[in-house]
Amino acid sequence: MMEFSFLHVFLKYFILCLLRLAVVSSIPSFLPNRSTPGREWKLVGYLDMTDPTQQCPDSWQKITSPRSSCGKKSTAPCDSMNIATSGASYQTVCGRFRGYQIGSPDGFYFYINRNIETYYVDGVTVTYGSPGSRRHVYTYAASNCEMTGWGSCPCAGGATPPSLVGSDYYCESGNPGPGGWFGTLSSDVLWDRQQCGGNETTCCNPPDLPWFCKTFPTPISEDLEVRICTDEVLGNENVAIESFVLYIQGEISVDLT
């Protein structure tokens, strides 16, 4: 009986080690540099519209031309996608987004007095918590153009983000010229640390871009939420997400009993 018990425990932890090794080998190289002893990374959100087998969530519309991507669908301020964390306790969220500008989004313009429960940016927001008690994680803003103007990124002289965002954001435009663009700018990917021209040069300076990482003072276990937000009709502006990944870092256990 004792030999069986020892063998059972040995096999349990051997398999657990193999599973953890598989998790580590499958995560991006950026994340181990952010590792905390005793905690593990878990992929909780993933979308890659370059894969023809993938579909947009029902709350977003599929955009097929000129690149397959997902955009805002309704006339509501924001269209949401829930990211389930399955009750895992986590303290750090890391991720990256790849998107495109459609029309003339305005960055943080018009949004100084807005709160987190409505739109406060033209772009993509990552939050946690349920409606009415959302908390900010990170924001990916899309601006009108790379020149200085009312709808430009803060780094190009545009409006600064509201206090709820702080410095936890990235901002970029795909439009090198003056504002007023009404097509889809797929030639300049947003938030990829590339093609920050005009007055937008410093928008590509953040060292972790295109990745973000946010660590909270205490562990949380609520679901994450990704929202695409704009304040004008879809014919004037939209933001398309081609791909994203979201990871949480926490005490993730595997029950092998």
N, C-alpha and C positions, 0 to 999 in steps of 0.2 A: 504494500500500500504506500509506504514511504517512497519507494522508487518511482511508483506511478505518479505520486504527487510532485516529486522533484522534476520528473520528465515533463509533466504537464506545465509547470511553471516555466521551465527552460524553453519549451516550444512556444509558449505564449509570448515571452519577451523576445525570442528570436524572430518570430513573425512580426511583432511590433517594430523591432529595429528595421526589418526589411521594408515595412510599410513607410516608416519615417524616411528611410533612405530614398524610396521611390518618390515621396513628396518633395524632398530636397532637390532631387535630380530633375524634377519637372518644373521648378519655378525659375523665373528669369534671374539672370546673374546679378541684377540690380538689388534684389531683395536680401540675399544673404549678408550683404554689407550692412543691413539694418537689423540684423538678428539680435534677439535678446535671449540669453541663456534660459532654458526651461520652457521656451515658448516656440510655437511652430506656425508656419504660414499655411493658410487655407485659401484656395481659389473659391470665391463666392459669386462673382459676376463675370460674364464673358459674352462677347458678341463680336463676330467677324463676318461682315457682309461680303468680303471677297470670297468666302466659301459659298458656292451656289446652293448648298443644302440648308443654309441657315435662313431664318425668317425673322422679321422684326416682331417685337411684341405687339399684341393687339392694340395697345394704346398709342403706338407710333405708326406712321405711314411708311411704306416702302417706297424709296426713290430709286428708280432704275436707270436714269440717264442724267449726267454722263457716267456716273459711277453708282454702283449698288450701295445703298446706305439707308439709314432710318432717320426720319425727321418728325417734327411736331405735326400732329394730325388734326387737332380740334381748334376751336376758337377760344378755348380756355387759356388763361395766362401760361399754364405749364401742362405738359403731358408727361405722365410719370411711369416709371418701371420699378417695381419692387425687387430688391435684392435680398433674398432670404439668407440669414446667417445661422439658421437652425438652432437658435438659443445659445450658440457658442459665446463664451466670454472672451472679449478681445479688447485690446488697448491701442492698437495701431492699425490704420487703414492705409494701404498703398495702391496706386493704380495709374493707368494712363488712358488717354482718349485720343482718337484720331478722327478729325472731322473736316467739314467743308462749309464755307460761307455760301448762303443762298440769299440773293438780294442785298439789302442794306441794313444789317443788324447794327445796333447802336452801342454795343458794349454796356457800360454802366450809366449811360446818359438816361435821364428821366427817372432814375431809380433811387435817388439819394434818400428819399423819405419812405421807401418801401420796406416791408419786413419779409422775413424768411417764408412766411406762409403764402405769399403771392410772388409775382415775378419781381426780381430785383436786378436782372441782367438779361441781355440777349445772349443766350449761350446754354451751357450745360451745368447743372448743379448736382452735387453729391451731398446728401444729408442723411441723418439717422433720426429715428423717432417717428411717431405717428403724426398725421395732420393735426395741427393745433399745438404740437409740442416738438416740432422739428428742431434739430441742431445742425449747424453748418459743419461740413467736413472740407469740401473744396469746390471751387468754381472754375470752369473753363469758359471764358468770355470770348465772344466774336464781335469784332468792331467793323465800322463802316469802311474805312480805308487806312492805308499806311501813312497818310499825311495827317498833319495836325488839324483837328476839327472837332465839332461838337460830339460826333459819334466815334471818336478814335479811342484807342487804348490809353490807359493812364500813362504808360511809358512814352506815348507819342503826344502827350499833352491833353488827352481827353479827360473825361470825368473820372474822379476817383471812386472806388467801390464804397458801399456803405460800411458802417462799423462792424456789422455782423460778419463781414467777409475778412476784414483785416488785410493781412498779406497772403492769405491762403487762396491764391488764384493765379491763373495764367491768362493771358489775353493776346490775341493775334487777329490780323485781318488777312484775307486772301486777295484783297483789291489794292494794287499798287498805285492807282490813280485817285482822282477826286471821288467823292461819294456819289451815290445815285446809281450804283450797279444793280441790275435786276435779273441777272442770270445766276448760274451755279459755277462757282470758282473752284473747279476740281484740280486745277494745275498747281495750286498753292495749298498744300495740306495745312490745316490749323494745328497749332500746339505741338509741332514736331521739331522745334529748334532749327528750322530751315526757312530761308527766304523771308527774313524779317528786314524788309527794305524801307526806304524813305526815312521817316522819323521814328520808325518802329524798331530800330536796330537793337535797342536794349531789351526788347521783349523776348529776345532769344538768349539773354544772358543767364537766367536762373540755372544753376549748375545741375539740378536734377531733372530739368525738362528733357523729355516729355513726361517723366514720372513725377508723381507727388507722393508724399508720405505725411500722415498726420497722426500724432500720438496724443492721447487724451490723458488728463491727470489721473483718472480712475477707470477701471475696466467697465465696459458696457456690453450689453447682449442684445440690443435692439436691431431690427433689420435696417439695411441701408436703402436708400432711394435715389434713383437717377432721374432727373427731370430735364426736359428740353423746354426752355422758356423764351418767349418773345412777347412784345406788347402790341404789334401791328398785325394786320391780316397776312395770311401766308403768301399772298401774291407780292407783298412788299419785302418780307424777310422770313427766313427760317434758318435753322442750323441742322446740318446733317451729320450724323454719327456713322462713320464707316466701321469703327471697331473700338472696343474698350475691354479692359480687364480690371478687376478689383480683387484685392487680397486683404484678408484680415490676419493679424498675428495674435494668437492667444493660446491658452492651454487647451489643446484639442486632444481628447482621449479616444482610444479605440478599445471597445469592449470585446474581448476574445473569450469570455467564459462560455 
